[in-house]
């Protein structure tokens, strides 16, 4: 069930879909508000400060990516994109604008609810200090900048550790190549995306995370990576 009193704002111009989403989320225990326009969404974000926003990109008065940018000017709640636009470029642009995740229509209610729960868990972690995190056989000790595998410390290079730290700080969130390059390498030139792939491959070997059926670091093809928390 939902975290007590979690507020979700649904922004979509399709009334039938909004009704479906409202019913689905009410059944899961969420408090739900809805808007059919960007203007209405921005007003509700400012007045209600929801815990999470479900946002369609194809709004009648403003593109959803611009709505994401405006929300990010003053709010940090998770934003999950729900859109029929399945082009890779649209997904990357929305994530780079500040969205946390992207779900392509049509989608199943079970997957949607799972994505919402992951985003809210991540949000809850951000609000408190991280002293120790366990992910399956891995234990992350950020206060001493160390990662353990089944109790034994892993010998990570400084870049591998910075990459692990950035990915593990946002479990479940899609992180684009551009975002990773900017936050870990200090620049966002996509010409250097191969550096990310090479370092991810090396990190996967050290944390016993095979390329096929990756347990900890999932690949979002053409977009980036998602840290998985077993």
HELIX and SHEET records of a PDB file:
HELIX    1   1 UNK A   15  UNK A   27  1                                  13    
HELIX    2   2 UNK A   38  UNK A   48  1                                  11    
HELIX    3   3 UNK A   64  UNK A   72  1                                   9    
HELIX    4   4 UNK A   88  UNK A   97  1                                  10    
HELIX    5   5 UNK A  109  UNK A  126  1                                  18    
HELIX    6   6 UNK A  142  UNK A  144  5                                   3    
HELIX    7   7 UNK A  158  UNK A  168  1                                  11    
HELIX    8   8 UNK A  177  UNK A  180  1                                   4    
HELIX    9   9 UNK A  181  UNK A  185  3                                   5    
HELIX   10  10 UNK A  190  UNK A  192  5                                   3    
HELIX   11  11 UNK A  193  UNK A  206  1                                  14    
SHEET    1   A 5 UNK A  31  UNK A  35  0                                        
SHEET    2   A 5 UNK A   7  UNK A  11  1                                        
SHEET    3   A 5 UNK A  52  UNK A  55  1                                        
SHEET    4   A 5 UNK A  78  UNK A  83  1                                        
SHEET    5   A 5 UNK A 101  UNK A 104  1                                        
SHEET    1   B 4 UNK A 133  UNK A 135  0                                        
SHEET    2   B 4 UNK A 138  UNK A 141 -1                                        
SHEET    3   B 4 UNK A 146  UNK A 149 -1                                        
SHEET    4   B 4 UNK A 152  UNK A 153 -1                                        
SHEET    1   C 3 UNK A 174  UNK A 176  0                                        
SHEET    2   C 3 UNK A 224  UNK A 227 -1                                        
SHEET    3   C 3 UNK A 217  UNK A 220 -1                                        
END                                                                             
